């Protein structure tokens, strides 16, 4: 029996279209479970406490007066420079993610910072942040992201706000999707600005809001790092260890984040979020 003309037209219109599957297969649900285990794992403070053998929370008394303002300025400068790097020079490299190379580089900056304590942190933080951003971009690329796109570049920068649960959070929602939702407007506004202008103007309101939004969470993690660096006689070896844990923390956040984004491109944000929230870890 011949096709009705309208039915044939509909069939042809669907030819070549990628259909969204009805459900996420078991194998990719396990990838999502792995991503959740990375994104919801203990905070950097917990890792540092295990590493240096002293509770980070009790170490804030070791920091000098006005340390908070100094760290805040260092965080803002680091993120402004990272934004510039993200837009201008991340590129689209090939090959596997170079996690170990980036760890060695950040460990080296930490070794130098460890000698000088908090003063060293303020000098090395912009350098280590830029190195970590390149590591994050490497991970994004291996999960199918195009690093040349502004939206991807900002998503790499967004990883610095995915600090994981911390006892020093101010009571706001801290789950992965809650943080992304809270940042959505700032990221979207910055993406529109950069798509239109093509250059980073640090004074542009959209970029100021983005940096401020990310720094409010990244600053918590940097403060925890500052406490570890302020431990008396931590030295070069201790500084290298702290920075190794620092970059490993954000490499884990990046891997989880870009696994989720890869699955969202295939199955849609709502379906992935619903599955994420149901999964146990």
Rosetta blueprint (number, residue, H / E / L):
1 X L
2 X L
3 X L
4 X L
5 X H
6 X H
7 X H
8 X H
9 X H
10 X H
11 X H
12 X H
13 X H
14 X H
15 X L
16 X L
17 X L
18 X L
19 X L
20 X L
21 X L
22 X L
23 X L
24 X L
25 X L
26 X H
27 X H
28 X H
29 X H
30 X H
31 X H
32 X H
33 X H
34 X H
35 X H
36 X H
37 X H
38 X H
39 X H
40 X L
41 X L
42 X L
43 X L
44 X H
45 X H
46 X H
47 X H
48 X H
49 X H
50 X H
51 X H
52 X H
53 X L
54 X L
55 X L
56 X H
57 X H
58 X H
59 X H
60 X H
61 X H
62 X H
63 X L
64 X L
65 X L
66 X L
67 X H
68 X H
69 X H
70 X H
71 X H
72 X H
73 X H
74 X H
75 X H
76 X H
77 X H
78 X H
79 X H
80 X H
81 X H
82 X H
83 X H
84 X H
85 X H
86 X H
87 X H
88 X H
89 X H
90 X L
91 X L
92 X L
93 X L
94 X L
95 X L
96 X L
97 X L
98 X L
99 X H
100 X H
101 X H
102 X H
103 X H
104 X H
105 X H
106 X H
107 X H
108 X H
109 X H
110 X H
111 X H
112 X H
113 X H
114 X H
115 X H
116 X H
117 X L
118 X H
119 X H
120 X H
121 X H
122 X H
123 X H
124 X H
125 X H
126 X H
127 X H
128 X H
129 X H
130 X H
131 X H
132 X H
133 X H
134 X H
135 X H
136 X H
137 X H
138 X H
139 X H
140 X H
141 X H
142 X H
143 X L
144 X L
145 X L
146 X L
147 X L
148 X L
149 X L
150 X H
151 X H
152 X H
153 X H
154 X H
155 X H
156 X H
157 X H
158 X H
159 X H
160 X H
161 X H
162 X L
163 X L
164 X L
165 X L
166 X L
167 X L
168 X L
169 X L
170 X L
171 X L
172 X L
173 X L
174 X L
175 X L
176 X H
177 X H
178 X H
179 X H
180 X H
181 X H
182 X H
183 X H
184 X H
185 X H
186 X H
187 X H
188 X H
189 X H
190 X H
191 X H
192 X H
193 X H
194 X H
195 X H
196 X H
197 X H
198 X L
199 X L
200 X L
201 X L
202 X L
203 X L
204 X L
205 X H
206 X H
207 X H
208 X H
209 X H
210 X H
211 X H
212 X H
213 X H
214 X H
215 X H
216 X H
217 X H
218 X H
219 X H
220 X H
221 X H
222 X H
223 X H
224 X H
225 X H
226 X H
227 X H
228 X H
229 X H
230 X H
231 X L
232 X L
233 X L
234 X L
235 X H
236 X H
237 X H
238 X H
239 X H
240 X H
241 X H
242 X H
243 X H
244 X H
245 X H
246 X H
247 X H
248 X H
249 X H
250 X H
251 X H
252 X H
253 X H
254 X H
255 X H
256 X H
257 X H
258 X H
259 X H
260 X H
261 X H
262 X H
263 X H
264 X H
265 X H
266 X H
267 X H
268 X L
269 X H
270 X H
271 X H
272 X H
273 X H
274 X H
275 X H
276 X H
277 X H
278 X H
279 X L
280 X L
281 X L
